[in-house]
């Protein structure tokens, strides 16, 4: 069994009214009687009035709020540069991040560099900050946050659009508030794609060479919970319980990922999304079946176990009838189970459906291989191996 390190720093609240804890926590973390905060928010949340609600919660407690919301769909580290200048100018003692992964990671980069002289480019190049990070509260809204508990920053580099991963002490937030109601504005298809994205991270961490007995326990439960949430979202798209189940599974997945490592599908989705205008959740939905098939070549028993977790009722019925699938058959069913749901959701199943150019994806293969968690794949992979994986899914 490989060694593992267990440490969880952020305080995490998950529940229907978790957001209401924000004013108290903000006052606690700002400290020193400094009643100011910078809110870095996804502009798409204005439509559901989520940005105004979060700002009002802070202002009602006497906390002045400076909002930065200039984060386009294809944002890069350049938006983090702009937010950093604003943070340093305002000297805000607290940062609150509201939105999806790119917004949260932008806020992490700002929080790590705001009190020192390090710039965002230097951070992405691996330079350590000499100053402590500004306290950060994250409020994720996209039904998954696989790097919730890790001291890392993932951003497309504004210089060349490569996905970059920076490990920095203190990059993880102090507090994470997960309120399932904040994900209610997502369409049923986007919600399902986000759940599949969370499932991709859980599956790949489960078969990773870095996995341990503890991460396996968490990731098995995460896979079961996310699979159940996906089926509920397909059957009852507006059911709040499905989103609550998705967030429970996503938190368990994040906890498991923090002890293990994601894999080739996650790296490819990040790398392609960084260079091309394709949503990461859509890429994850395409790549997960191929990641399962790839993992089955070296982790057959684990993929078979995942298949049984995805479709527990079917396997229970077969057991009652005395039917027993072989390990090979069970593993093959995992990808089949997912492709059936992609068909029901009418989600594209090939990368070419997004008008991507195969020859240009060689750059994305190189970018994916450079992410540090790729060193823990079930089998070692070169840039050529990653490109072969992309060609299979193309």
C-alpha positions in Angstrom: 0.0 0.0 0.0 1.5 3.4 -0.9 1.9 6.0 1.8 -0.8 8.7 2.0 -1.1 12.1 3.8 -4.4 13.1 5.3 -4.9 16.8 5.9 -8.0 18.9 5.4 -7.8 22.7 6.0 -10.9 24.4 4.7 -14.0 24.5 6.8 -16.8 23.2 4.6 -20.5 23.7 5.1 -23.0 21.9 2.8 -26.7 22.5 3.1 -29.8 24.5 1.9 -28.9 27.6 4.1 -25.1 27.3 4.1 -24.9 30.8 2.4 -26.5 32.4 5.5 -23.2 31.7 7.4 -21.3 34.1 5.1 -21.7 37.3 7.1 -20.5 35.8 10.4 -17.6 34.0 8.8 -16.6 37.1 6.8 -16.5 39.2 9.9 -14.4 36.5 11.6 -11.9 36.2 8.8 -11.5 39.9 7.9 -10.4 40.6 11.5 -9.0 43.7 13.0 -12.3 45.7 12.6 -11.6 46.0 8.8 -15.1 45.9 7.4 -14.2 45.4 3.7 -14.3 42.5 1.3 -13.6 41.9 -2.4 -16.2 39.8 -4.2 -14.9 38.0 -7.3 -18.1 36.8 -9.1 -19.1 35.0 -12.2 -21.1 37.6 -14.2 -23.6 35.0 -15.4 -25.0 34.8 -11.9 -26.4 38.3 -12.1 -29.4 36.9 -14.0 -30.4 34.8 -11.0 -29.6 37.7 -8.7 -27.1 35.6 -6.8 -24.4 38.2 -6.9 -26.7 40.8 -5.4 -27.8 38.4 -2.7 -24.2 37.6 -1.7 -23.2 41.3 -1.7 -26.3 42.2 0.4 -25.6 39.6 3.0 -22.2 41.2 3.5 -23.4 44.8 3.3 -26.2 44.2 5.8 -23.5 43.3 8.3 -21.6 46.5 7.6 -19.0 45.0 5.3 -18.2 47.2 2.3 -18.1 45.1 -0.9 -15.9 45.7 -3.9 -17.1 43.6 -6.8 -14.9 42.3 -9.6 -17.0 40.5 -12.3 -15.1 40.9 -15.5 -14.6 37.2 -16.1 -15.6 36.1 -19.6 -16.3 32.5 -20.6 -12.8 32.1 -21.9 -11.0 33.9 -19.2 -7.3 33.5 -18.6 -4.7 34.6 -16.1 -5.1 38.1 -17.6 -8.4 38.5 -15.7 -6.5 37.4 -12.5 -4.0 40.2 -13.3 -6.8 42.8 -13.4 -8.4 41.5 -10.2 -5.0 41.5 -8.5 -4.5 45.2 -9.2 -7.9 45.9 -7.8 -7.3 43.8 -4.7 -3.9 45.5 -4.0 -5.4 49.0 -4.6 -8.3 48.4 -2.2 -6.2 46.4 0.4 -9.2 44.2 1.0 -8.6 41.9 4.1 -10.9 39.3 2.7 -11.8 37.8 -0.7 -15.1 36.0 -1.5 -15.3 33.9 -4.7 -18.6 33.1 -6.2 -19.1 30.9 -9.3 -17.6 28.0 -11.2 -14.0 26.7 -11.3 -12.4 29.5 -13.4 -13.9 32.1 -11.1 -12.8 30.3 -8.0 -9.3 29.7 -9.3 -9.0 33.3 -10.4 -9.8 34.3 -6.8 -7.2 31.8 -5.4 -4.5 33.4 -7.6 -5.5 36.8 -6.3 -5.6 35.7 -2.7 -2.1 34.1 -2.8 -0.5 37.2 -4.4 -2.4 40.2 -3.1 -0.2 40.9 0.0 3.2 40.5 -1.7 5.0 41.7 -4.8 4.6 38.4 -6.8 2.6 38.7 -10.1 0.3 36.1 -11.6 2.8 35.1 -14.3 5.4 34.4 -11.7 3.0 32.4 -9.6 2.1 30.2 -12.6 5.8 29.8 -13.4 6.3 28.3 -10.0 7.6 31.1 -7.9 6.6 30.9 -4.3 4.9 33.9 -2.6 6.8 35.5 0.3 3.6 36.9 1.9 0.7 35.1 3.5 -2.5 34.6 1.4 -5.5 36.9 2.0 -8.3 34.8 3.6 -10.6 33.4 1.0 -14.2 32.2 1.1 -15.3 30.1 -1.8 -19.0 29.7 -2.8 -19.1 27.2 -5.7 -22.2 27.1 -7.9 -21.6 24.5 -10.6 -22.3 21.2 -8.8 -18.7 20.1 -8.7 -15.4 21.4 -7.3 -12.8 18.6 -7.6 -9.9 20.6 -6.3 -11.8 22.1 -3.3 -9.4 20.9 -0.7 -6.1 21.2 -2.5 -3.5 24.0 -2.3 -3.5 24.5 -6.1 -4.4 27.0 -8.7 -5.5 25.9 -12.2 -5.7 28.7 -14.9 -5.2 29.1 -18.6 -2.0 31.1 -19.1 -2.8 34.5 -20.7 0.6 34.3 -22.5 -0.1 31.2 -24.6 -3.5 29.8 -23.3 -1.8 26.7 -21.9 -3.4 25.2 -18.8 -1.1 25.8 -15.9 -1.2 24.2 -12.4 0.5 26.1 -9.6 1.0 24.5 -6.2 1.2 27.2 -3.5 1.0 27.0 0.3 -2.3 28.5 1.4 -4.0 28.5 -2.0 -6.9 26.5 -0.7 -9.7 28.6 0.8 -10.3 29.1 4.5 -14.0 28.3 4.1 -16.2 26.7 1.5 -19.9 27.3 1.5 -22.0 24.9 -0.6 -25.6 25.9 -0.9 -27.4 23.5 -3.5 -30.0 26.2 -4.2 -27.3 28.4 -5.9 -27.1 25.8 -8.6 -30.8 26.0 -9.4 -30.3 28.3 -12.3 -28.3 25.7 -14.3 -30.2 23.9 -17.1 -30.9 20.2 -16.7 -28.3 19.4 -19.4 -25.6 21.6 -17.9 -26.3 20.2 -14.4 -26.0 16.7 -15.7 -22.7 17.5 -17.5 -21.3 19.0 -14.3 -22.2 15.9 -12.4 -20.5 13.8 -15.0 -17.5 16.1 -14.7 -17.4 15.4 -10.9 -17.8 11.7 -11.7 -14.7 11.8 -14.0 -12.5 13.1 -11.2 -13.9 10.5 -8.8 -13.4 7.6 -11.2 -9.9 8.6 -12.2 -8.8 9.2 -8.6 -10.2 5.7 -7.7 -8.0 3.9 -10.3 -5.0 6.2 -9.7 -1.6 4.7 -8.7 -1.8 7.2 -5.8 -5.1 5.9 -4.4 -5.2 4.4 -0.8 -7.7 2.4 1.2 -9.1 5.6 2.6 -9.5 7.4 -0.7 -11.1 4.2 -2.1 -13.8 4.2 0.6 -14.6 7.9 -0.1 -14.5 7.6 -3.9 -16.7 4.5 -3.9 -19.4 6.4 -2.0 -18.8 9.5 -4.2 -19.3 7.4 -7.4 -22.5 5.9 -6.1 -23.9 9.2 -5.0 -23.0 11.0 -8.2 -24.5 8.2 -10.3 -27.7 8.4 -8.3 -27.8 12.2 -8.7 -27.3 11.9 -12.5 -30.2 9.5 -12.8 -32.3 11.8 -10.6 -31.5 14.8 -12.7 -32.4 12.9 -15.9 -35.8 11.7 -14.4 -36.6 14.9 -12.4 -34.5 17.8 -13.6 -36.1 20.3 -11.2 -35.9 18.2 -8.1 -33.8 20.0 -5.5 -32.9 16.7 -3.8 -31.0 15.7 -7.0 -28.8 18.8 -6.7 -28.3 18.2 -3.0 -27.2 14.6 -3.8 -24.9 15.8 -6.5 -23.2 18.2 -4.0 -22.8 15.4 -1.4 -21.2 13.2 -4.0 -19.0 16.1 -5.3 -17.7 16.8 -1.8 -16.8 13.2 -1.2 -15.1 13.2 -4.6 -13.1 16.3 -3.7 -12.0 14.7 -0.5 -11.0 11.5 -2.3 -9.2 13.4 -5.0 -7.2 15.4 -2.4 -5.8 12.0 -1.2 -5.3 10.6 -4.6 -5.0 12.2 -8.1 -7.3 12.7 -11.2 -6.1 11.3 -14.5 -5.9 11.5 -18.2 -9.5 12.5 -18.9 -9.4 15.4 -16.4 -6.1 16.6 -17.7 -7.3 16.4 -21.4 -10.6 18.3 -20.5 -8.6 21.0 -18.8 -6.1 21.3 -21.6 -8.6 21.4 -24.5 -10.9 23.8 -22.6 -8.0 26.2 -22.0 -7.2 26.5 -25.8 -10.6 25.9 -27.4 -14.2 27.3 -26.8 -15.6 24.0 -25.5 -17.1 23.8 -22.0 -15.1 21.7 -19.6 -18.2 19.8 -18.4 -19.0 18.9 -22.0 -15.5 17.6 -22.6 -15.7 15.6 -19.4 -18.9 13.9 -20.5 -17.3 12.9 -23.8 -14.0 11.7 -22.2 -15.3 9.7 -19.2 -16.4 6.6 -21.1 -13.0 6.5 -22.8 -11.2 7.0 -19.5 -13.1 4.1 -18.1 -12.1 1.9 -21.0 -8.5 3.0 -20.7 -8.4 2.3 -17.0 -9.9 -1.2 -17.5 -6.7 -2.3 -19.3 -4.8 -2.0 -16.0 -7.4 -1.7 -13.2 -10.0 -4.2 -14.4 -11.4 -5.1 -11.0 -11.7 -1.5 -9.9 -13.6 -0.5 -13.1 -15.9 -3.5 -12.6 -16.5 -2.4 -9.0 -17.4 1.1 -10.3 -19.9 -0.5 -12.8 -21.7 -2.1 -9.9 -21.8 1.2 -8.0 -23.2 3.0 -11.0 -26.1 0.6 -11.4 -26.7 -0.9 -8.0 -30.3 -1.9 -8.6 -29.5 -3.8 -11.8 -26.8 -5.8 -10.1 -28.9 -6.5 -7.0 -31.7 -7.9 -9.3 -29.2 -10.1 -11.1 -27.9 -11.4 -7.8 -31.4 -12.3 -6.7 -31.9 -14.2 -10.0 -28.6 -16.0 -9.6 -27.0 -14.2 -12.5 -23.3 -13.4 -12.2 -21.4 -11.1 -14.6 -17.7 -11.7 -15.1 -15.3 -9.0 -14.1 -14.7 -8.3 -17.8 -18.4 -7.9 -18.5 -18.9 -5.7 -15.5 -16.1 -3.4 -16.5 -17.5 -3.1 -20.0 -20.9 -2.1 -18.6 -19.4 0.9 -16.9 -18.9 2.8 -20.1 -22.1 1.4 -21.5 -24.1 2.7 -18.5 -22.6 6.2 -19.1 -23.1 6.3 -22.9 -26.8 5.3 -22.4 -27.2 8.4 -20.2 -25.4 10.7 -22.6 -27.8 9.5 -25.3 -30.8 10.4 -23.1 -29.3 13.8 -22.4 -28.5 14.3 -26.1 -24.9 15.2 -25.1 -22.3 14.9 -27.9 -20.2 11.7 -27.7 -17.2 12.7 -29.8 -14.7 15.6 -29.7 -15.2 16.2 -33.4 -18.8 17.2 -32.7 -17.4 20.6 -31.4 -15.6 21.3 -34.7 -12.2 20.7 -33.1 -9.2 20.2 -35.4 -7.4 16.9 -34.6 -4.0 18.1 -35.7 -4.2 21.1 -33.4 -5.0 18.9 -30.4 -1.4 17.8 -30.3 -0.7 21.0 -28.3 -3.4 20.1 -25.9 -1.9 16.6 -25.4 1.4 18.2 -24.5 -0.3 20.6 -22.1 -2.2 17.8 -20.4 0.9 15.7 -20.0 2.7 18.6 -18.2 0.1 18.7 -15.4 1.8 17.1 -12.3 -1.0 14.7 -11.4 -0.4 12.9 -14.7 2.5 11.2 -12.9 0.0 9.0 -11.0 -1.8 7.4 -13.9 -2.5 3.6 -13.6 0.0 3.3 -16.5 2.7 5.7 -17.4 1.8 7.9 -20.4 3.8 10.0 -22.8 2.6 12.9 -24.9 2.0 10.4 -27.7 -0.1 8.3 -25.4 -2.2 11.3 -24.4 -2.7 12.1 -28.1 -3.7 8.5 -28.8 -6.3 8.9 -26.1 -7.6 12.1 -27.7 -7.7 10.4 -31.1 -9.8 7.6 -29.7 -12.3 10.1 -28.4 -12.2 12.3 -31.5 
